Amino acid sequence: MLYPINLEQKLGFDRLREWLKEACISPLGRAFVDKIRFSDNFGLVEKLVGQTAEMKRIMQSGGDFPSQNYLDVTPYLRRAAIEGTMLVEEEFFNLKSSLNTISGCLRFFANQPPETYPLLGEYAATVRVERSVTDAIDRIIDERGLIRDNASPELAQIRRRLISEQIAVRKKLDGMLRTAKSSGWVGDDVSLTVRNGRLVIPIAAEHKRKFKGFIHDESSTGQTVFIEPTDVLEANNAIRELEYEERREINRILIRLTDHLRPFLPELHKAYQFLGLMDFLRAKAKLASQMNAIAPKFENKTMVDWRAARHPLLHLAFQKQGKSVVPLGLELNPKQRILIISGPNAGGKSVSLKTVGLIQYMYQCGLLVPMREDSTMGFFQNIFIDIGDEQSLENDLSTYSSHLTNMRHFLAMANKRTLFLIDEFGTGTEPGLGGAIAEAILENLTRSGAYGVINTHYTNLKVLADKTEGLINGAMRFDGEHLEPMYQLEIGKPGSSFAFEIASKIGLPREVVEQAKQKLGTQQVNFEKLLKELDIERRVFSEKNMELGIKERKLAQQLAEYTAQKTTLENNEKRILNEAKQKAKLLLSDTNQRIENTIREIKESKAERETTKQARVELERFTKKELKPEPVADLPSKVKIEPESGAIEVGSFVRIKGQTALAEVMALKGKDAEVRIGELKSNIKLNRLEKVSNKTYREVTGETKTRPSMTGVDMNERQQNFSFNLDIRGKRGEEAMGVVDQFFDNAVMLGYDEIRIVHGKGDGILRTLVRNHLRGYKQVATMQDEHADRGGAGVTVVKMR
């Protein structure tokens, strides 16, 4: 259920509908646009969105999908259904052209694996264009849309006679024209012409009596008359008779062709429905490409989990102006079903609310939506909105009464499958009373289990959201220093209206502002002050948290390096100790031999046997205890390093000369190479590197597969897909720095000399973090603000060394 009936106009979907109509090629596609409806059938929505996503992939693939002759011939088909009627040449020509387009579409899907475009391929398999129909039309209608000479033996004979008669008449008239020219009756530049379907001679009016014949016409000035000479009158009559005979034969041919077409009309109607759908889907795919829209995950439950959602109409408008829309992140779930958005006027509250309504409505109409691919769309059976002013003189409704009328419907019909949107909740009457009624309505909507987004300035609703399960506050961020809206929605805290600050900035006298504060009361002023202080503390905490995240990543990296170095040192220590013990063992072996010799000598000299045995046991115990090898961590077995000829390039495996460490080349820049040693990266001069074989690298490092190299097609693909602009507006610090790291690595790998990072102005927090973070890169030469016309302090331009 949708409420009110003009919901489409209030959300702006009617403008998207017009966009789609203009993008369609034919009335067939535009008829589908007119049929777009909000659906509460989950399976149908899934199918419609899937079809659109498949068409978008077809258009992006650059395949040979037909894009011309999407012609609507259904009126011809309806007329052809009547016995005794016929289609004319032009109609058959349009039928031929559009059937070729349909056949081209069907061939496209038939040549694809079934899993490539499963939804459209399945539908195309049910459509058929009878070969005998197209062949029959081809035999009659040529490539110019004219009846072929060999369409029938009778027509061929008539046209031969017609041509012969026309040639004879032209020859006779040419002779007469030459005579007239030599006599000076016509100018030298005059030639034969046609009037009323007959060849005539243009004669100067003063000489018309010198020619016997029939005057068909005269020029606008009256100085020239067009005469059909008597000598060719009969011949022209014969030509006219042949033309009539030709027309009658053509009509017989077209009637037979229409009769042949009639049994296949049901199949043809279905084929043209298919053609109209293809036109419609192409328009939807064009819109999706224009908005960078996608098909996110779709779940059959009430929820909203959107990442970087953008208002579709704003996106299209800003795109023309070279600007970008501030994205919206929103999550509604059973624990936080209703969002209460507060903040200053013109701060983006209404845009955020309309974004939610328009995107949800679009998706359940089968359109793709502009948001990030890791988003999830929920499914609602009802969408109710209260946006704008519905006052009516005819119905005696005030603004506030119209809002209450909407609330009556919401309270009566809202359930767990409902999404409702209320703009400026409770306004239009005395604030105290309006706030109380709004609070009571909100409590009842909360008990209904419905989901919703509400915009308000009322403090009591902010307090209610803070203490009521299922409600959550949201604030439109505001730059308190410059008193400018940031158009960013922040979930979890209420917003301030900044009314006093804005009044002061506009220039109201200070004493007036202070007087207003006193009239408002200390408690309310303190509440607004607390909101601002919380906002400042949040920003400070956010900055510290971002810095802490960066430091934690650096610490983790340093810890990993320390652990690796410690393991190496311990292994070296154990190895040296084992070598020393091995030498000692050899020494003891030699000593033991001497002892044995001594014992033998003792034996030979009849010494005590027990004493000799005890000496040997003590010696063995000492050897086992003191010379036991220390365990050593697994080390690569000693492998012979096999050098490899050829130039070092990205993806090559190398050894640092004078060392055993092996590395992979990640990027080349001048005389330096960026290499990966394990999980660490380093810049090393090329002349210090020696290329080794893949086999050596695998045996030494233990990797069973070589890492994919950035060469060939993969490198070209990255080069084509890489943009030297990175937009991190709206991202949190740690997330933003991770994106910056990946972006910077790709830029270095691809050899870019300059990159741009768009972070926005705001409080300058993200700008400071980006620049502090980039100072840790040796490849950075300079960082500076962009030119004022291209973003100024909201963009950092990074130049590489």
Secondary structure, DSSP 4 states (H G I P E B T S, - for coil): -EESTTHHHHHTHHHHHHHHHHH-SSHHHHHHHHT------HHHHHHHHHHHHHHHHHHHHT-----S-----HHHHHHHTSTT----HHHHHHHHHHHHHHHHHHHHHHTS-TTTSHHHHHHHTT----HHHHHHHHHHB-TTS-B-GGGSHHHHHHHHHHHHHHHHHHHHHHHHHHHHHHHTSS-TT---EEETTEEEEEEEGGGGGGS-EEEEEE-TTSSEEEEEEGGGHHHHHHHHHHHHHHHHHHHHHHHHHHHHHGGGHHHHHHHHHHHHHHHHHHHHHHHHHHHT-B--EE-SSS-EEEEEE--HHHHHHHHHHT--PPPEEEEEBTTEEEEEEE--TTSSHHHHHHHHHHHHHHHTTT--BSS-TT-EE---SEEEEE-S---BTTTTB-HHHHHHHHHHHHHHH--TTEEEEESSTT-SS-HHHHHHHHHHHHHHHHHHT-EEEEE---HHHHHHHHHSTEEEEEEEEEETTTTEEEEEEEETS-----HHHHHHHHT--HHHHHHHHHHH-HHHHHHHHHHHHHHHHHHHHHHHHHHHHHHHHHHHHHHHHHHHHHHHHHHHHHHHHHHHHHHHHHHHHHHHHHHHHHHHHHHHTT--HHHHHHHHHHHHHHHHHHTPPPP-----------B--S---TT-EEEETTS--EEEEEEEETTEEEEEETTEEEEEEGGGEEEE-HHHHHHHH--SSPPPPS-HHHHHHHHHH--SEEE-TT--HHHHHHHHHHHHHHHHHTT-SEEEEE---TTSHHHHHHHHHHTT-TTEEEEEEPPGGGTGGGEEEEEE-
